[in-house]
Amino acid sequence: MEKDQEFVEYIIKALVDNPADVRTDRTVDEMGVLITLHINPADMGQVIGRMGQTAKAVRTLLRVVGAKHKARVNLKIDEPEGSHRGPRREYGDRNNEQRSDEAQNEAPAASEDSAPDMDDFKL
């Protein structure tokens, strides 16, 4: 097993709840080295992280390890067939949902009786 492949397995096994299910495949071609990561579907969220930040960090570290050995190394996270991924949410959707819930719970606007007439405004 190569150093880059060992590195990926070490990092991922430390992150996931099912380290026994972590497996990697390493292929080399004219584009460089490709490490394919196979994990338990339950651990997918932990490896990818919020907004993909954990996976991005692992890929960055892996490129550093590859540069040390003068190789271009990429990481592919294999998504098992039949796995269910929820709909994608844009960044900030959670905040928008909370705001819309708060808006619905607010008191209704003032009635027409208490609203100022248009004649009261000078145009």
N, C-alpha and C positions, 0 to 999 in steps of 0.2 A: 504494500500500500504506500502510495506517495505521500509526501509531507502535506501537500495541499488538501488531499482527501482526508487524511487523519485530522487535520486542523478543523475542517468542516464538521466532521463527526463529533469531535470533542466539544465544539461550541454548541452545536444543536442538541446533543445529549444533555448538556447542562441546562438548556432552556425548556425542554419538553417534559411532560408528565409520564410519557411512555418511552424511555430511552432505549428499551430493547427493540422497538420497532423502527429505529433509525437505520437507514441503509443508504449507501451512496454508490453510484456508478461513475467511473471516470473514462472519458473518451478523448482521444487526441486526434486532431485533424489539422488541415492547413490554416484554419482560423485560430487555433490555440487549443486550450484544454477546456472541456466542458464537464462539470461535475453536476450530476443529476441527483437530487435529494429526494428520497422516498421516506415519508413519515406517516404516522397514524393520523387519519383524518381529524380526530379530536384535537390534535396538537397544531393544526394548520394555523389557527389564529395566533398562537403564541410565537410561531416562527415568523409569520408575516408581520405581526405587530400592527399598531395603529398607523393608519395611512401608509403602511408598508415600510415604516422606519426601521424595524428590526431587520427585515430582509435586506434593506439597503445597506445597513451598517455591516452585516455579515459579508455582503458582496464587496464592500469597500475594503474590509480587512483581508478578504481572500485575494483581491487584486494586489495588495501589498505583499502578501506571501508569494504570489506568482511573480511579481517584479523582482523579488529577491532571488528567485530561481530562473530569471530571464524567460518567463512564460506568461502568456496572456490567459488568465483563468476566469471563467464565467461560471455562475451558479444558476441552475434551473431547479425550481421547486416543483416536483411532479404532483399534480393534483389527481387523486385517484378517480377513476370513472365512477359515476353515480353519486359523487359527493355533491351536496347541495350548498350553494352559496346564495346568500340573500341578495336582494337588489342592491346595487351600488348607490351609495349616498354621497352627495357632494359635501365637501368640507363646510361645516357650519350648519348642516341640515338639522342637527340636534338642537342647536340654539333657536332656529326658526320655529321648530315644533313647540318648544317650550314657550316661546313668545306668543304663538297663536293660541295655545291653551290658556295663557294668562289673559289674553285679550277677550276670550270667550267668557271668562269668569268675572270680568269687570262689570260694574254696574252699567245698566243701559244709559244711553245718552239722554240729556234733558228732554222733557216733552216739549211739544210745540207751544204750549201755553207760556212756558218760561223763556222760550227763545225770543231774542230781540227781533222786532219787525225790521224790514228793509228800510222803512221810512226813518228809522232812528239813525241810520248811517248817512253821512253826507258824502255823496259821490262827486 
